[in-house]
Amino acid sequence: MRCSCRSTMRGMQKQILISGGGIGGLAAAIGAARAGCEVRLFERAAQFSEVGAGVQIGPNVVRRLQAWGLQRELQAVAAFPERLQVRSAVDGHVLATLPLGLSVIERYGAAYATIHRADLHSLLLSGVRDKAEVHLNLGQSIEHHSEADGVVTVKLKNGVLVEGDALIGADGLRSGTRARLLGERATRASGHLAYRAVVSQAQLPKAMRTTQVTAWLGPRLHVVQYPLRRGELMNVVAIRHGQAPAELDSWDHSANASDLESALANTCSALRDLIQAVPHVGGGWRLWPLSDRAPVRGPDEMAQGLVALLGDAAHPMRPYLAQGAGMAIEDAAELQRALSMHDLEVSLRLRRYALNRWQRNARVQERSRRNGLIFHATGPVRWGRDMAMRVLGARLLDVPWLYRGDGSNASQL
């Protein structure tokens, strides 16, 4: 069975097919719809859901959500920390602080927010659910795609063929779209394990509750904690060096609390108390073996012909700059701008999208990797890092090039 969903005359509404219904896929659907396209999104799960824990979204991302008319929805579910502080995981001393809150709004024109991943997913879903031009197809996955004569054709798992004007692969770290476009290339293991938990702040002792972002830096490990859902919840992420067993190759597993507590045995009592409190207040640790890919090497790794990649499908990154979801949303905003260039053929619009995104994504990928080395430093490097933070403070923690960036490299076709 073949379903044609493409325009047949110049100037008619373009038909955009999207693989993946996560944060990147929904953001892409918003961007494409706002560019005047009709969208068909295919998600393999039978219902929309998003597992995971917290997400930090800087002002560069909040501005995109505001432009999509989602400020009210964000305000209703996010937390807006007043500051970021970095502490030594070894002795508990504060190394540096950065004002957030109104200070960030004054500097960058938008807030710094922390949000549960499920809430961010629901927020984006609210941006497309009632749009007549967006068709959400659950329980359907794209198994194959091909391109010929200005048409991209996808084959669904049920055998149905669907034609469109472009395909956007927003299908995650192990993207099938990417494998077909660029060839099968395995992700690379980072050698880091992430333990994540979300707990009710009301269940914690008052001294452990927080309204700010705190990063604890230690040898070969670090821990980040921050509020979610208007401050009702706390997200805790502990990342340590270690290799996951082969059977834990996928991204979400139940974790053994004693393993994490043992890894943090030489940290300060305040941090150990926080980690030990998580299971006692009903929080369950989830384990993610972290993987990524090398930084994007050029625009061809983000778009070729009528097929483009977005988010983790294009540029998975380590979480040490807190920009994984943010870069997917920036991608979608740039995709909107490119698809709005109605005088260009679709392939040239996608080329413009890739030209305007690949260098920024590569820079964020590389900076995220470098931050991991700094966060987990040992010996003299750790001492030098701590001294630099004490002296330079906020100047080291602020990231103007990231928060001010418009997502474009001003590249030319």
BELMO-V725348 format. One record per backbone hydrogen bond with DSSP energy under -1.0 kcal/mol. NH is the residue of the N-H (numbers start at 1). CO is the residue of the C=O. Records with the same first field share a line. If there is no record, write none. Layout:
NH=CO  CO
This chain:
3=161
5=163
12=9
16=38
17=166
18=40
19=168
20=42
26=22
27=23
28=24
29=25
30=26
31=27
32=28
33=29
34=30
36=33
37=32
38=14
39=133
40=16
41=135
42=18
43=137
55=115
57=113
61=58
62=58
63=59
65=61
66=62
67=63
68=64
69=66
70=65
74=70
75=71
76=72
78=74
79=114
82=211
84=98
85=213
86=96
87=215
88=93
89=217
92=88
95=86
96=86
98=84
100=82
101=81
103=100
105=101
106=102
107=103
108=104
109=105
113=57
114=79
115=55
117=53
120=116
121=117
122=118
123=119
124=120
125=121
126=122
128=125
129=125
131=128
134=131
135=39
137=41
139=45
140=43
143=155
144=155
146=153
148=151
151=148
152=164
153=146
154=162
155=144
156=160
157=141
159=156
161=1
162=154
163=3
164=152
165=15
166=15
167=306
168=17
169=308
170=19
175=172
179=175
180=176
181=177
182=178
183=179
188=292
190=290
193=240
194=288
195=238
196=286
197=236
199=234
201=232
204=201
208=205
213=83
214=225
215=85
216=223
217=87
218=221
220=376
221=218
222=239
223=216
224=237
225=214
226=235
228=233
231=228
232=229
233=228
234=199
235=226
236=197
237=224
238=195
239=222
240=193
241=220
242=191
248=245
249=246
253=287
255=285
260=256
261=257
262=258
263=259
264=260
265=262
267=264
268=89
272=268
273=269
274=270
275=271
276=272
277=273
278=274
281=277
282=279
283=278
286=196
287=253
288=194
290=192
292=188
293=316
301=298
302=299
303=299
304=307
307=304
308=167
309=302
310=169
313=310
314=311
315=311
327=323
328=324
329=325
330=326
331=327
332=328
333=329
334=330
335=331
336=332
337=333
338=334
339=335
340=336
341=338
342=340
344=341
349=345
350=346
351=347
352=348
353=349
354=350
355=351
356=352
357=354
358=354
361=357
362=358
363=359
364=360
365=361
366=362
367=363
368=364
369=365
370=366
371=367
372=368
373=369
374=370
375=371
376=372
377=374
383=379
384=380
385=381
386=382
387=383
388=384
389=385
390=386
391=387
392=388
393=389
395=392
396=393
398=394
403=399
404=400
